[in-house]
Amino acid sequence: MWVKGLPFKVSFFMWRLWKEKLPLDDWFQRLGYIRTSRCWCCRHPKEEILPHVFLTSPAARFVWNYFGAPVGIKTQGKQLVQLINEWWNKAGNTCLKEVYQAMPSLIVWHLWKRMNSGKHGKTISFNILIYQISNSIQILLKVRRSGIKGVTTNWHDLHEKLANHVRKLRYIKFMWKLPSVGRIKCNTDGTCRGDNGGASYGFCIRDGIGDLIYAQADAVKETTNNIAETQAILEALRYIVQMSFPPFVIEKYSLLMKNVLDETWETPWSITNHVDEIKSLLSRGVFQLTHV
């Protein structure tokens, strides 16, 4: 139920709503406290129970229908959990998917704030409520999708804009360069699918005209990205030293390893042994380490 870009208090509130642990009258009744129940979110008060406040009250129906109409999500005949799940699972492009997943949290959060404002004598109209939710969506997009220009608080226009949005690809052109005369180049890299996930390392060696001399890759079990990148350099050095190659250029992708070997950063404890062996192997040949 955690949605990236939303404040922690909103996500925590959503968790309490999902678990039916909000301090509403029906919750107090379940705890054994008998009290007169009155909903502060409508002109003609009914019982202050969770489904009424967040789904069947006039304000709730108005908000869900307003935001659901362009999306094709209807409120009638659904329970609150079903409605929220339909928003979360609604298909769309990347931009719309983020908004769809955040929308239920924003709606119930602002409905909750409106109800509490009513308890303290402050009336918030339906139109202001719509504006508050739309403004929260606008802020979310500025944080998560700063590249989208012309973000408006008009939900119907914004939904159409997001549906037609084509993300611009950003790229950096990089050319592999030949090593200097009399040297051989080795490129290394390691990667991990999330910490302690599936990981692997690889390296390849090319001569002065770019022809492949040797390549090696393997999986690394139960590791992190830093260890996989360190393993790539270590395995490359083990092979190079064993084969007694001429002066070498080792081009590594890891910024961490660059700064660790340059001794500008402290060595993480998880790779201390690997780094010590790498330094020992480097002392046994003529190596030039560069960072891509």
C-alpha positions as CSV (number, residue, x, y, z in Angstrom):
1,M,0.0,0.0,0.0
2,W,3.1,2.3,0.0
3,V,3.0,4.6,-3.1
4,K,6.2,6.4,-4.1
5,G,6.0,10.1,-4.0
6,L,3.3,10.3,-1.3
7,P,4.1,11.5,2.2
8,F,4.5,8.9,4.9
9,K,1.5,10.2,6.9
10,V,-0.8,9.6,3.9
11,S,0.5,6.0,3.3
12,F,0.3,5.3,7.1
13,F,-3.3,6.6,7.1
14,M,-4.1,4.4,4.1
15,W,-2.8,1.4,6.1
16,R,-5.0,2.2,9.1
17,L,-8.0,2.6,6.8
18,W,-7.3,-0.8,5.1
19,K,-7.1,-2.4,8.5
20,E,-10.2,-0.5,9.7
21,K,-8.3,1.1,12.6
22,L,-9.4,4.7,12.1
23,P,-10.9,6.4,15.2
24,L,-14.5,6.5,13.8
25,D,-17.6,5.8,15.9
26,D,-17.9,2.2,14.6
27,W,-14.3,1.5,15.7
28,F,-15.0,2.8,19.2
29,Q,-18.2,0.7,19.3
30,R,-16.1,-2.4,18.5
31,L,-13.9,-1.5,21.5
32,G,-17.0,-1.5,23.7
33,Y,-17.5,2.3,24.0
34,I,-21.2,3.2,23.5
35,R,-21.6,6.7,22.1
36,T,-24.0,8.7,20.0
37,S,-22.8,8.4,16.4
38,R,-23.0,11.4,14.0
39,C,-21.2,11.9,10.7
40,W,-19.8,15.4,10.3
41,C,-19.3,15.1,6.5
42,C,-22.9,15.5,5.5
43,R,-25.8,18.0,6.0
44,H,-28.2,15.3,7.0
45,P,-26.0,13.3,9.5
46,K,-25.9,9.6,9.5
47,E,-23.8,7.2,11.5
48,E,-20.1,7.8,11.4
49,I,-19.0,4.5,10.0
50,L,-16.1,3.8,7.6
51,P,-18.0,2.9,4.5
52,H,-20.3,5.9,4.8
53,V,-17.4,8.4,5.3
54,F,-15.3,7.2,2.5
55,L,-17.7,5.7,0.0
56,T,-21.5,6.3,0.3
57,S,-21.6,9.9,1.7
58,P,-22.6,12.6,-0.8
59,A,-19.1,14.0,-0.7
60,A,-17.5,10.6,-1.2
61,R,-19.7,9.7,-4.1
62,F,-19.2,13.0,-5.8
63,V,-15.4,12.8,-5.6
64,W,-15.1,9.1,-6.6
65,N,-17.4,9.7,-9.6
66,Y,-15.6,12.9,-10.6
67,F,-12.2,11.3,-10.8
68,G,-13.5,7.9,-12.0
69,A,-15.5,9.1,-15.0
70,P,-12.5,9.8,-17.4
71,V,-10.9,6.6,-16.2
72,G,-14.0,4.4,-16.7
73,I,-14.2,3.4,-13.0
74,K,-17.7,3.3,-11.5
75,T,-18.5,3.5,-7.8
76,Q,-22.0,2.2,-7.7
77,G,-22.4,-1.3,-6.2
78,K,-18.8,-1.7,-5.0
79,Q,-17.3,-1.9,-1.6
80,L,-14.5,0.4,-0.7
81,V,-11.8,-2.3,-0.9
82,Q,-13.0,-3.3,-4.4
83,L,-13.0,0.3,-5.6
84,I,-9.4,0.9,-4.3
85,N,-8.2,-2.3,-5.9
86,E,-9.7,-1.3,-9.2
87,W,-7.8,1.9,-9.2
88,W,-4.6,0.2,-8.2
89,N,-4.9,-2.4,-10.9
90,K,-6.1,-0.1,-13.7
91,A,-4.0,-0.4,-16.8
92,G,-2.3,2.7,-18.3
93,N,1.0,4.1,-19.4
94,T,3.7,4.7,-16.8
95,C,2.6,8.2,-15.9
96,L,-1.1,7.2,-15.6
97,K,-0.2,4.1,-13.6
98,E,1.5,6.2,-10.9
99,V,-1.5,8.5,-10.7
100,Y,-4.0,5.6,-10.6
101,Q,-2.1,4.0,-7.7
102,A,-1.9,7.3,-5.8
103,M,-5.5,8.4,-6.4
104,P,-7.3,6.3,-3.8
105,S,-4.9,7.4,-1.1
106,L,-5.3,11.1,-2.0
107,I,-9.1,10.8,-2.1
108,V,-9.6,9.1,1.2
109,W,-7.0,11.4,2.9
110,H,-8.8,14.6,1.8
111,L,-12.2,13.1,2.7
112,W,-10.8,12.4,6.2
113,K,-9.5,16.0,6.5
114,R,-12.8,17.4,5.3
115,M,-14.7,15.4,7.9
116,N,-12.4,16.5,10.7
117,S,-12.8,20.1,9.5
118,G,-16.5,19.7,9.8
119,K,-16.1,18.6,13.4
120,H,-14.4,22.0,14.2
121,G,-17.0,24.1,12.4
122,K,-15.2,24.6,9.1
123,T,-17.2,23.8,5.9
124,I,-15.4,22.6,2.8
125,S,-17.5,22.6,-0.3
126,F,-17.3,19.8,-2.9
127,N,-15.6,22.0,-5.4
128,I,-12.8,22.9,-2.9
129,L,-12.4,19.2,-2.1
130,I,-12.0,18.5,-5.8
131,Y,-9.4,21.3,-6.1
132,Q,-7.4,20.0,-3.1
133,I,-7.2,16.5,-4.5
134,S,-6.3,17.8,-8.0
135,N,-3.6,20.0,-6.4
136,S,-2.1,17.0,-4.6
137,I,-1.9,15.2,-7.9
138,Q,-0.2,18.2,-9.5
139,I,2.4,18.2,-6.7
140,L,2.9,14.5,-7.1
141,L,3.6,14.8,-10.8
142,K,6.0,17.7,-10.2
143,V,8.0,15.4,-7.9
144,R,7.8,12.2,-9.8
145,R,7.5,13.5,-13.4
146,S,9.2,16.8,-13.5
147,G,9.7,16.5,-17.3
148,I,5.9,16.8,-18.0
149,K,5.1,20.5,-18.7
150,G,1.7,22.2,-18.4
151,V,0.4,20.1,-15.6
152,T,-3.1,21.4,-14.7
153,T,-5.5,20.9,-11.8
154,N,-8.3,20.2,-14.2
155,W,-8.5,16.4,-13.9
156,H,-10.3,15.7,-17.2
157,D,-7.7,17.7,-19.2
158,L,-4.8,16.3,-17.1
159,H,-6.0,12.7,-17.6
160,E,-6.1,13.2,-21.4
161,K,-2.6,14.8,-21.4
162,L,-1.1,12.0,-19.4
163,A,-2.8,9.4,-21.6
164,N,-1.2,10.9,-24.7
165,H,2.1,11.6,-23.1
166,V,5.2,10.1,-24.8
167,R,8.2,9.9,-22.6
168,K,11.4,11.4,-24.1
169,L,14.3,9.1,-23.9
170,R,17.5,10.4,-22.5
171,Y,20.8,8.9,-23.4
172,I,24.5,9.5,-23.3
173,K,26.6,8.5,-26.3
174,F,29.7,6.5,-25.3
175,M,32.4,5.3,-27.6
176,W,34.8,2.5,-26.7
177,K,38.3,3.8,-27.3
178,L,41.3,1.8,-28.3
179,P,44.1,1.5,-25.7
180,S,47.3,3.3,-26.3
181,V,50.1,1.5,-28.3
182,G,51.5,-1.5,-26.6
183,R,48.7,-1.9,-24.1
184,I,45.6,-4.2,-23.8
185,K,42.3,-3.1,-22.4
186,C,39.9,-4.9,-20.0
187,N,36.3,-3.8,-19.3
188,T,34.6,-5.0,-16.2
189,D,31.1,-4.8,-14.7
190,G,28.9,-6.5,-12.1
191,T,25.2,-6.2,-11.5
192,C,22.6,-7.3,-9.0
193,R,18.8,-7.5,-9.2
194,G,18.2,-5.8,-5.9
195,D,20.4,-6.4,-2.8
196,N,20.7,-10.1,-2.1
197,G,19.0,-10.9,-5.4
198,G,20.3,-12.6,-8.6
199,A,23.7,-11.2,-9.4
200,S,26.5,-11.7,-12.0
201,Y,29.8,-10.3,-13.1
202,G,31.6,-10.1,-16.4
203,F,34.8,-8.9,-18.0
204,C,36.3,-8.9,-21.5
205,I,39.8,-8.3,-22.8
206,R,40.6,-6.7,-26.2
207,D,43.9,-6.0,-27.9
208,G,45.2,-2.8,-29.4
209,I,43.0,-3.0,-32.5
210,G,39.8,-4.0,-30.6
211,D,39.8,-7.7,-31.3
212,L,38.4,-9.9,-28.5
213,I,41.1,-11.9,-26.7
214,Y,39.1,-13.4,-23.8
215,A,35.7,-12.9,-22.0
216,Q,34.4,-14.4,-18.8
217,A,31.1,-14.1,-16.9
218,D,29.4,-16.0,-14.1
219,A,26.7,-15.8,-11.5
220,V,27.3,-14.6,-7.9
221,K,25.0,-16.1,-5.3
222,E,23.5,-14.2,-2.3
223,T,25.4,-10.9,-2.9
224,T,25.0,-7.2,-3.5
225,N,25.7,-4.9,-6.4
226,N,28.9,-3.7,-4.8
227,I,30.2,-7.2,-4.3
228,A,29.4,-8.2,-7.9
229,E,31.3,-5.2,-9.3
230,T,34.3,-5.9,-7.0
231,Q,34.2,-9.6,-8.1
232,A,34.4,-8.6,-11.7
233,I,37.6,-6.6,-11.2
234,L,39.1,-9.3,-9.0
235,E,38.4,-12.1,-11.5
236,A,39.8,-10.1,-14.3
237,L,43.0,-9.4,-12.4
238,R,43.4,-13.0,-11.4
239,Y,43.2,-14.0,-15.1
240,I,45.5,-11.2,-16.3
241,V,48.2,-11.9,-13.8
242,Q,48.1,-15.6,-14.5
243,M,48.5,-15.1,-18.3
244,S,51.4,-12.5,-17.9
245,F,49.9,-10.0,-20.4
246,P,51.8,-6.8,-21.3
247,P,50.8,-3.4,-19.7
248,F,47.1,-3.3,-19.1
249,V,44.3,-0.7,-19.0
250,I,41.4,-1.8,-16.8
251,E,38.3,0.2,-17.5
252,K,35.7,-0.3,-14.7
253,Y,32.1,0.9,-14.5
254,S,31.9,1.1,-10.7
255,L,32.4,4.6,-9.3
256,L,32.6,3.0,-5.8
257,M,35.6,0.9,-6.8
258,K,37.3,3.8,-8.4
259,N,37.1,5.9,-5.2
260,V,38.0,2.9,-3.0
261,L,41.1,2.0,-5.0
262,D,42.1,5.7,-5.2
263,E,41.6,5.7,-1.4
264,T,39.3,8.7,-1.4
265,W,36.4,6.6,0.0
266,E,36.5,4.2,2.9
267,T,36.3,0.5,1.9
268,P,32.8,-1.0,2.8
269,W,33.3,-4.0,5.2
270,S,31.5,-6.3,2.8
271,I,34.3,-6.0,0.1
272,T,37.3,-5.5,2.4
273,N,38.9,-9.0,1.6
274,H,38.3,-8.5,-2.2
275,V,39.8,-5.1,-2.2
276,D,42.9,-6.3,-0.3
277,E,43.4,-9.0,-2.9
278,I,42.9,-6.6,-5.8
279,K,45.5,-4.2,-4.4
280,S,47.9,-7.2,-4.0
281,L,47.3,-8.3,-7.7
282,L,47.8,-4.7,-8.9
283,S,51.2,-4.6,-7.4
284,R,52.3,-7.5,-9.6
285,G,52.0,-5.8,-13.0
286,V,51.8,-2.6,-14.9
287,F,48.1,-1.5,-14.7
288,Q,46.3,1.7,-15.5
289,L,42.8,1.9,-13.9
290,T,40.2,4.2,-15.5
291,H,36.5,4.8,-14.8
292,V,33.7,5.0,-17.4
